[in-house]
Amino acid sequence: MAANYRISLVTGPARSGKSEWAEALAAHSGQLVTYIATSQVDPEDVDWQKRVTLHRDRRPDHWQLQEIPIALPAAILSATEQDCLLIDSLGTWLANLLEQDDATWQTTVQSLVESLRQTPSTVILVSEETGWGIVPAYPIGRLFRDRLGYLTRQVGTVADAVYLVVAGYAVDVKVLGNRVDG
């Protein structure tokens, strides 16, 4: 198990094990864990309900749950030094805010980054990697991919650890990698 860091970003492709890794980090934090779900549950979407149930069934009963689809920076700032927040996921949070214009989106990202800098709590954020495949055919898909890449890069700058999870294995790329400035 990895060392306890104050801010950790866990990223990777679909079904890679990133949520399980983030859950393991939270379980080993020794803190009060609050799982922050960023999704907005649609009772008509049976597949999404199955995914939510899978995540719910893995979590210990003593973890708190908060459903925060929009006001993520405020939730982070309200946490205390005793808290460990597990935020799953940044991609879903972005999807909830995708209709923001570029200027508003920039302000939203900066608000999130500032909340991470200011919080005394431990925060573990899960994010998807969507830019490893083809360029989406539709403008909304390209916007989502580009904004998520930018968002994870900004969060990565303030994170103490950035875990890439692939095929069930986690690697801290901040330890092994070099920062790309630009």
Secondary structure as UniProt FT lines:
FT   STRAND          7..12
FT   TURN            14..15
FT   HELIX           18..27
FT   STRAND          32..37
FT   TURN            43..44
FT   HELIX           46..58
FT   TURN            61..62
FT   STRAND          64..67
FT   HELIX           72..77
FT   TURN            81..82
FT   STRAND          83..88
FT   HELIX           90..96
FT   TURN            97..99
FT   HELIX           102..118
FT   STRAND          122..128
FT   TURN            131..132
FT   HELIX           139..158
FT   STRAND          161..166
FT   TURN            167..168
FT   STRAND          169..172
FT   HELIX           173..176
//
